[in-house]
Amino acid sequence: MKQPSCRQRLSGELQARLRDIRILWRLYRRNPEASHPELGRFHEYGLCFDYVPKRTFRDQKRGYFRWQLSWGGPADEFRFYMDEDLDAVEIEYWFLDWDDGAGKKVSGEAYQLLDDIFQYYKDLGVVELERMKTSMV
């Protein structure tokens, strides 16, 4: 039986991720050491937060910060595109699975949630540090 395409699965996967992130972010904001019984702690969620410079991948025209949540088949991530002040101006969710992938711009409440998290990483200095790493290479 053929599995549905990434485009067909995209909205459901995005909603599931946002549900988890909302839970963990609220929990973290109340108590940074708090842990959810199934999801763990906010800082344990996902694999990495890093910067992907433009032209890292074929046809990639802009650099972006990536919050990679899973890897392999399937993989998923949020991509944060920023302005010259390193403020997020566009956020996309990508769902990728072996030679297939689909992305979607995030808007509304979901955008605000993810922008708050991006700002948190920026305030910690992680955004600037990750950007500097690529300029040293």
Number of C-alpha atoms within 10 A of each C-alpha: 3 4 7 9 14 20 16 11 14 20 16 11 16 20 12 10 15 15 12 15 19 15 14 23 19 12 17 17 11 10 10 14 11 14 16 13 7 7 13 12 18 22 14 11 16 14 13 14 19 19 22 18 16 13 11 11 9 7 8 12 11 12 17 21 23 20 20 18 15 16 13 9 12 13 15 26 24 23 26 22 17 16 9 6 6 16 15 21 11 16 24 17 21 21 24 21 15 10 7 12 17 17 19 16 12 17 13 7 9 17 17 13 16 22 18 14 14 22 17 13 14 16 11 11 11 17 20 14 13 15 18 12 11 12 8 6 5
